[in-house]
């Protein structure tokens, strides 16, 4: 029996022989022949080419670069868009005390080392890979939600900003090192949903560093607004709230806001629905994760998904609306690259999001030994949820996690450590995955995978 990929290639060749001079039928803006070619290419695993140590190709006009930065301390994803517009999603620096609280679970060691903070290393990374010949800055910086592994941990010993208005860690430290034109979060400018976040940041609010970190972020946002620096809330359903400076030159590039603060796009125009019921949260003890900002980025045929920490697998004590992945995935549809929700923790990456997104490539930004959960790996590997190959890349992996879950890991993961960079060719028809060394500041290429054909 022929393999599925061989059958599709045979069918493609037959169609070509039968109609060499006829104009091919088009489906959804693409010819049947082109569509079959994409399917055939997707049916085979993309080859891995070990390039050896060397520099990563510099960004040039028309390319889309997505850098998943390995710090060992939380999420940070840096985008250089086709016209050179820059975007950062999250600048995490997790609370070191949290790792002590969850023992015997382990936090990853800082990458490349602990000589500097995560915010400092993220800024250093951005300086290295920012578009050449332009001032180094961020046109947009987006915080998916108010957890320290996404925005930075504040403790009383953190240094003060040169402004004197807030302390430095994560996004606040980064902003003192690299200018940010527009800061985006889920609750600006009022910060009153689902409860008054200013009260949660004050006495009697969130305990320990969580309260200090939220209070510090709000001071940072207020300072920016008072001094004419843009701070805005992500508008669920909006198309191109985050936009290119030269949008007319790249008409197939768009960023769609899918969800924010429990409000989800319906899939039609810019219409939304309140998914998390109003009044479901009444005090400061709520979990931020379901309120995360979610978006997709499309460039021609290429599509990328980022969902913050939205959950998808409620436990038996939790309400139904803790499954945010299912309604989100229903409007997102198929993607080429998916960043795993909530670092691949066991309450995420449910059957529906995998079935609906059917990602060819998955990227895991993780920093604790229980990431990923064993059941998450089983779901990602399941051909019953969606057919075809899939490759997973992690910015880090604890040895005990890999050993405990077993051989299925090696059948699914292509890389366990390093900065993971998606390099999308002009027009978006194809892309590659590069893994860069995260052990030093040279960040040289370790391995390259691809090219993959976009869907």
C-alpha positions as CSV (number, residue, x, y, z in Angstrom):
1,X,0.0,0.0,0.0
2,X,1.3,3.4,-0.9
3,X,1.9,5.9,1.9
4,X,-0.5,8.9,2.0
5,X,2.2,11.3,0.9
6,X,3.0,9.0,-2.1
7,X,-0.7,8.8,-3.1
8,X,-1.1,12.6,-3.0
9,X,2.1,13.0,-5.1
10,X,0.8,10.5,-7.6
11,X,-2.5,12.3,-7.9
12,X,-0.7,15.6,-8.3
13,X,1.3,14.1,-11.2
14,X,-1.8,12.7,-12.9
15,X,-3.5,16.1,-12.8
16,X,-0.5,17.7,-14.3
17,X,-0.3,15.2,-17.1
18,X,-4.0,15.4,-17.9
19,X,-4.2,19.2,-18.0
20,X,-0.8,20.6,-19.0
21,X,-2.3,23.7,-20.8
22,X,-5.5,24.3,-19.0
23,X,-5.9,26.9,-16.3
24,X,-6.2,25.1,-13.0
25,X,-9.3,25.2,-10.9
26,X,-9.0,27.6,-7.9
27,X,-10.3,27.0,-4.4
28,X,-10.1,29.8,-1.8
29,X,-7.8,31.9,-4.0
30,X,-5.4,28.9,-4.7
31,X,-5.2,26.4,-7.5
32,X,-6.0,22.8,-6.8
33,X,-2.5,21.9,-8.0
34,X,-0.9,24.4,-5.6
35,X,-3.1,23.2,-2.7
36,X,-2.1,19.6,-3.4
37,X,1.5,20.6,-3.5
38,X,1.3,22.1,-0.1
39,X,-0.5,19.0,1.3
40,X,2.2,16.7,-0.2
41,X,5.0,18.8,1.3
42,X,3.3,18.8,4.6
43,X,3.0,15.0,4.5
44,X,6.7,14.6,4.9
45,X,8.8,15.7,7.8
46,X,10.9,18.8,7.1
47,X,14.5,17.9,6.9
48,X,16.9,19.1,9.6
49,X,20.2,20.6,8.5
50,X,22.9,21.0,11.1
51,X,24.6,24.2,10.1
52,X,27.1,24.2,12.9
53,X,28.2,27.3,14.8
54,X,27.7,30.5,12.8
55,X,25.8,33.7,12.7
56,X,22.1,33.8,12.3
57,X,21.0,35.5,9.0
58,X,20.3,39.2,9.5
59,X,16.7,40.4,9.0
60,X,16.0,42.1,5.6
61,X,12.9,43.8,4.1
62,X,10.1,41.4,3.5
63,X,11.1,38.7,6.0
64,X,9.2,38.0,9.2
65,X,11.2,36.9,12.2
66,X,9.7,35.5,15.4
67,X,12.3,35.0,18.2
68,X,11.3,32.9,21.2
69,X,13.9,34.0,23.7
70,X,15.4,31.6,26.2
71,X,16.0,33.2,29.6
72,X,15.0,30.3,31.9
73,X,12.8,32.8,33.8
74,X,9.6,33.2,31.7
75,X,8.2,34.2,28.4
76,X,9.6,36.7,25.9
77,X,8.9,36.7,22.2
78,X,10.4,39.3,19.9
79,X,9.0,39.9,16.4
80,X,10.6,41.8,13.5
81,X,7.7,42.3,11.1
82,X,8.1,42.5,7.2
83,X,8.7,46.2,7.1
84,X,10.9,46.3,10.2
85,X,8.2,47.2,12.7
86,X,9.1,45.5,16.1
87,X,6.9,43.9,18.7
88,X,7.7,42.2,22.0
89,X,5.1,39.9,23.7
90,X,6.0,39.5,27.4
91,X,9.2,40.1,29.3
92,X,9.0,37.6,32.1
93,X,11.2,37.3,35.2
94,X,9.7,34.7,37.5
95,X,9.7,35.0,41.3
96,X,12.6,32.8,42.5
97,X,10.7,32.2,45.7
98,X,8.0,30.4,43.7
99,X,10.4,27.7,42.8
100,X,11.0,27.1,46.5
101,X,7.3,26.9,47.2
102,X,6.6,24.2,44.6
103,X,9.5,21.9,45.5
104,X,10.4,19.2,44.5
105,X,9.6,20.8,41.2
106,X,12.6,22.8,39.8
107,X,13.0,26.1,38.0
108,X,15.4,26.2,35.1
109,X,18.8,27.9,35.6
110,X,19.1,31.5,34.2
111,X,20.2,31.6,30.5
112,X,22.8,32.4,29.5
113,X,23.7,33.0,33.2
114,X,22.7,34.8,36.3
115,X,25.1,37.7,35.9
116,X,22.3,39.9,34.7
117,X,18.5,40.0,35.1
118,X,16.1,38.6,32.5
119,X,15.1,42.1,31.4
120,X,18.8,43.0,30.8
121,X,19.3,39.8,28.7
122,X,16.1,40.4,26.7
123,X,17.3,43.9,25.9
124,X,20.7,42.6,24.9
125,X,19.1,40.0,22.6
126,X,16.9,42.7,21.0
127,X,20.0,44.9,20.3
128,X,21.7,42.0,18.5
129,X,18.8,41.1,16.3
130,X,17.1,44.5,15.7
131,X,16.8,45.7,12.1
132,X,20.2,47.2,11.1
133,X,20.5,50.9,10.3
134,X,17.6,51.9,12.5
135,X,17.3,53.2,16.1
136,X,16.8,50.2,18.4
137,X,13.4,50.4,19.9
138,X,10.1,48.5,20.3
139,X,7.2,49.9,18.3
140,X,4.9,47.7,20.4
141,X,5.3,45.8,23.7
142,X,2.4,43.6,24.8
143,X,1.9,42.0,28.2
144,X,-0.4,39.0,27.9
145,X,-1.5,39.1,31.6
146,X,-0.3,40.2,35.0
147,X,1.8,37.3,36.2
148,X,5.5,37.7,37.0
149,X,6.8,35.2,34.5
150,X,5.3,37.4,31.8
151,X,6.0,40.9,33.2
152,X,8.7,40.6,35.9
153,X,9.0,40.1,39.7
154,X,9.4,43.0,42.0
155,X,11.0,42.6,45.4
156,X,12.1,45.4,47.8
157,X,15.7,45.1,46.6
158,X,15.0,45.8,43.0
159,X,16.6,49.0,41.8
160,X,14.5,52.1,41.1
161,X,14.0,53.4,37.6
162,X,15.8,56.6,36.7
163,X,12.4,58.1,36.6
164,X,12.0,57.4,40.4
165,X,8.4,56.2,39.7
166,X,8.8,52.4,39.7
167,X,11.3,49.6,40.2
168,X,13.1,47.6,37.5
169,X,12.3,44.0,36.6
170,X,11.0,42.4,33.4
171,X,9.1,44.8,31.2
172,X,9.8,47.9,33.4
173,X,13.6,47.2,33.3
174,X,13.4,46.6,29.5
175,X,11.6,49.9,29.0
176,X,14.4,51.7,30.8
177,X,16.9,50.1,28.4
178,X,15.0,50.2,25.1
179,X,12.3,52.7,24.2
180,X,8.7,51.5,23.8
181,X,6.4,53.4,21.6
182,X,3.1,51.7,22.6
183,X,2.6,49.5,25.6
184,X,-0.4,47.1,25.4
185,X,-2.0,45.1,28.1
186,X,-5.4,43.5,28.9
187,X,-6.8,46.2,31.2
188,X,-5.6,49.7,30.3
189,X,-6.4,52.4,30.9
190,X,-8.9,51.9,33.7
191,X,-7.4,48.7,35.2
192,X,-10.8,47.8,36.8
193,X,-11.6,44.4,35.3
194,X,-12.6,41.8,36.4
195,X,-12.1,43.7,39.7
196,X,-10.3,46.9,40.6
197,X,-6.7,45.9,40.1
198,X,-5.4,48.9,42.0
199,X,-7.0,47.4,45.2
200,X,-5.4,44.1,44.4
201,X,-2.1,45.8,44.2
202,X,-2.6,47.6,47.6
203,X,-2.6,46.5,51.2
204,X,-4.8,43.4,51.7
205,X,-4.6,42.5,48.0
206,X,-2.4,39.9,46.4
207,X,0.3,38.5,48.7
208,X,4.0,39.0,48.6
209,X,5.8,39.7,45.3
210,X,2.5,39.3,43.3
211,X,1.0,42.4,44.9
212,X,4.3,44.3,44.7
213,X,4.8,43.4,41.0
214,X,1.3,44.4,40.0
215,X,1.5,47.7,42.0
216,X,4.8,48.4,40.3
217,X,3.5,47.7,36.8
218,X,0.5,50.0,37.4
219,X,2.9,52.7,38.6
220,X,4.9,52.2,35.4
221,X,1.7,52.5,33.2
222,X,0.5,55.6,35.1
223,X,3.9,57.2,34.7
224,X,3.9,56.5,30.9
225,X,0.3,57.9,30.5
226,X,1.2,61.1,32.5
227,X,4.2,61.7,30.3
228,X,2.4,61.2,26.9
229,X,3.6,57.7,26.3
230,X,1.0,55.4,24.8
231,X,-0.6,52.7,27.1
232,X,-3.6,50.9,25.6
233,X,-5.7,47.9,26.2
234,X,-5.9,45.1,23.6
235,X,-9.2,45.4,21.8
236,X,-10.6,41.8,21.2
237,X,-11.8,41.3,17.7
238,X,-9.8,44.2,16.2
239,X,-7.8,43.7,13.1
240,X,-4.4,45.5,12.9
241,X,-4.6,47.4,16.2
242,X,-0.9,46.3,16.0
243,X,0.0,47.3,12.5
244,X,2.9,47.8,10.2
245,X,4.4,51.2,9.6
246,X,4.3,50.4,5.8
247,X,1.0,48.4,5.7
248,X,0.3,49.2,2.1
249,X,3.6,47.5,1.0
250,X,2.5,44.2,2.7
251,X,-1.3,43.9,2.2
252,X,-1.3,40.2,3.2
253,X,0.1,40.9,6.7
254,X,-2.4,41.3,9.6
255,X,-2.6,40.8,13.3
256,X,-6.0,39.8,14.6
257,X,-6.8,40.2,18.3
258,X,-8.7,37.1,19.3
259,X,-9.4,37.5,23.0
260,X,-8.7,39.7,26.0
261,X,-10.0,39.8,29.6
262,X,-12.4,36.9,28.8
263,X,-14.0,38.6,25.8
264,X,-13.6,36.5,22.6
265,X,-13.9,37.4,18.9
266,X,-16.9,35.7,17.2
267,X,-15.1,35.2,13.9
268,X,-17.3,37.8,12.1
269,X,-16.1,41.3,11.4
270,X,-14.9,42.7,14.8
271,X,-17.8,41.3,16.8
272,X,-17.1,39.8,20.2
273,X,-18.8,37.9,23.0
274,X,-18.4,37.9,26.7
275,X,-17.2,34.4,27.3
276,X,-16.3,34.7,31.0
277,X,-19.6,35.8,32.7
278,X,-19.6,39.2,34.2
279,X,-19.5,38.9,38.0
280,X,-17.8,35.5,37.9
281,X,-14.9,37.0,39.7
282,X,-15.6,39.2,42.8
283,X,-12.2,39.5,44.7
284,X,-8.5,39.6,44.2
285,X,-8.0,35.9,44.6
286,X,-8.8,35.2,41.0
287,X,-6.5,33.6,38.4
288,X,-5.2,35.9,35.7
289,X,-4.6,33.1,33.2
290,X,-8.1,32.9,31.6
291,X,-8.0,36.7,31.0
292,X,-4.8,36.5,28.9
293,X,-4.5,38.4,25.6
294,X,-4.7,36.1,22.6
295,X,-3.8,37.0,19.0
296,X,-2.9,35.5,15.6
297,X,-0.4,36.8,13.0
298,X,-0.9,36.1,9.3
299,X,1.4,36.8,6.5
300,X,0.2,35.4,3.2
301,X,-0.4,31.7,3.8
302,X,1.6,31.7,7.0
303,X,-0.3,31.9,10.3
304,X,1.0,32.1,13.9
305,X,-0.8,31.7,17.2
306,X,0.0,33.2,20.6
307,X,-2.4,32.6,23.5
308,X,-0.6,33.7,26.7
309,X,-1.6,31.4,29.6
310,X,-5.2,30.6,28.7
311,X,-6.3,27.3,30.1
312,X,-8.2,24.5,28.4
313,X,-8.6,21.7,30.9
314,X,-10.5,22.7,34.0
315,X,-10.4,20.3,36.9
316,X,-13.5,19.1,38.6
317,X,-13.7,22.0,41.1
318,X,-13.5,24.7,38.4
319,X,-16.2,26.4,36.3
320,X,-16.8,25.6,32.6
321,X,-15.4,28.9,31.5
322,X,-11.9,27.9,32.6
323,X,-11.8,26.2,29.2
324,X,-10.9,29.2,27.1
325,X,-8.9,27.2,24.5
326,X,-12.0,25.6,22.9
327,X,-13.9,28.8,21.9
328,X,-10.7,30.5,21.0
329,X,-9.6,27.7,18.7
330,X,-13.0,27.6,17.0
331,X,-12.4,31.1,15.5
332,X,-8.6,30.8,15.0
333,X,-8.7,27.7,12.7
334,X,-5.6,26.1,11.2
335,X,-2.1,27.6,11.8
336,X,1.4,26.9,10.8
337,X,3.1,27.7,14.2
338,X,1.5,27.5,17.6
339,X,3.1,28.7,20.8
340,X,1.9,26.4,23.5
341,X,-0.5,28.0,26.0
342,X,0.7,28.3,29.6
343,X,4.2,26.9,28.9
344,X,2.7,23.4,28.1
345,X,1.3,23.0,31.7
346,X,-1.2,20.1,32.0
347,X,-4.2,22.4,32.2
348,X,-3.7,23.5,28.6
349,X,-3.3,22.3,25.0
350,X,-6.5,20.4,25.0
351,X,-8.0,18.2,22.3
352,X,-10.0,21.0,20.6
353,X,-7.2,23.5,20.2
354,X,-4.9,20.8,18.7
355,X,-7.7,19.6,16.4
356,X,-8.7,23.1,15.2
357,X,-5.3,24.6,14.9
358,X,-3.5,21.5,13.6
359,X,-0.1,23.1,13.9
360,X,2.9,21.9,11.9
361,X,5.3,23.5,14.4
362,X,4.8,24.0,18.1
363,X,7.1,26.2,20.3
364,X,7.2,25.8,24.1
365,X,8.5,28.7,26.2
366,X,8.9,27.0,29.6
367,X,10.8,27.4,32.8
368,X,9.7,24.8,35.3
369,X,10.2,21.0,35.4
370,X,6.5,20.1,35.2
371,X,6.4,21.8,31.8
372,X,5.2,20.0,29.7
373,X,2.7,17.7,31.4
374,X,2.8,14.1,30.2
375,X,-0.8,14.2,29.1
376,X,0.0,17.3,27.0
377,X,2.8,15.5,25.2
378,X,0.4,12.6,24.5
379,X,-2.2,14.9,23.0
380,X,0.4,16.7,20.9
381,X,1.6,13.4,19.5
382,X,-1.8,12.1,18.7
383,X,-2.6,11.5,15.0
384,X,-6.1,10.9,16.1
385,X,-6.6,14.6,16.8
386,X,-5.1,15.7,13.5
387,X,-3.1,13.9,10.8
388,X,0.4,14.5,9.5
389,X,3.7,15.4,11.0
390,X,4.4,17.9,13.7
391,X,7.6,19.2,15.2
392,X,8.0,20.7,18.7
393,X,10.8,23.0,19.9
394,X,11.4,23.9,23.5
395,X,13.5,26.8,24.8
396,X,14.5,24.6,27.7
397,X,13.8,21.1,29.1
398,X,14.5,19.7,32.5
399,X,16.3,16.3,32.3
400,X,14.0,14.8,34.8
401,X,11.0,15.8,32.7
402,X,12.4,14.2,29.6
403,X,13.3,11.0,31.5
404,X,9.9,10.7,33.3
405,X,7.8,11.1,30.2
406,X,9.9,8.8,28.2
407,X,10.6,8.0,24.5
408,X,7.5,9.7,23.2
409,X,9.4,13.0,23.8
410,X,12.2,12.2,21.3
411,X,9.6,11.2,18.7
412,X,8.0,14.6,19.0
413,X,10.6,17.2,20.1
414,X,13.2,18.3,17.6
415,X,15.1,20.5,20.1
416,X,15.1,20.8,23.9
417,X,17.2,23.9,24.5
418,X,18.0,27.3,22.9
419,X,16.4,30.3,21.4
420,X,13.8,29.2,18.8
421,X,13.5,31.5,15.8
422,X,10.8,31.2,13.0
423,X,12.1,32.8,9.8
424,X,9.3,33.4,7.3
425,X,10.2,34.1,3.7
426,X,8.9,37.2,1.9
427,X,5.2,36.7,1.0
428,X,4.8,34.0,3.7
429,X,4.8,30.9,1.5
430,X,7.5,29.1,3.4
431,X,9.4,29.3,6.7
432,X,12.3,27.8,8.6
433,X,13.0,27.1,12.2
434,X,16.4,28.0,13.7
435,X,17.7,27.0,17.1
436,X,20.3,29.4,18.5
437,X,22.7,28.7,21.3
438,X,21.5,30.2,24.6
439,X,24.6,29.4,26.6
440,X,26.4,32.6,25.7
441,X,25.7,36.1,24.2
442,X,27.0,35.1,20.7
443,X,23.7,33.2,20.0
444,X,25.1,31.3,17.1
445,X,23.1,28.9,15.0
446,X,23.0,25.3,16.4
447,X,20.5,23.7,14.0
448,X,18.2,24.7,11.2
449,X,14.9,22.9,10.2
450,X,13.0,23.3,7.0
451,X,12.0,24.8,4.8
452,X,8.3,24.1,5.7
453,X,5.6,25.1,3.3
454,X,2.9,27.3,4.8
455,X,-0.7,26.2,4.8
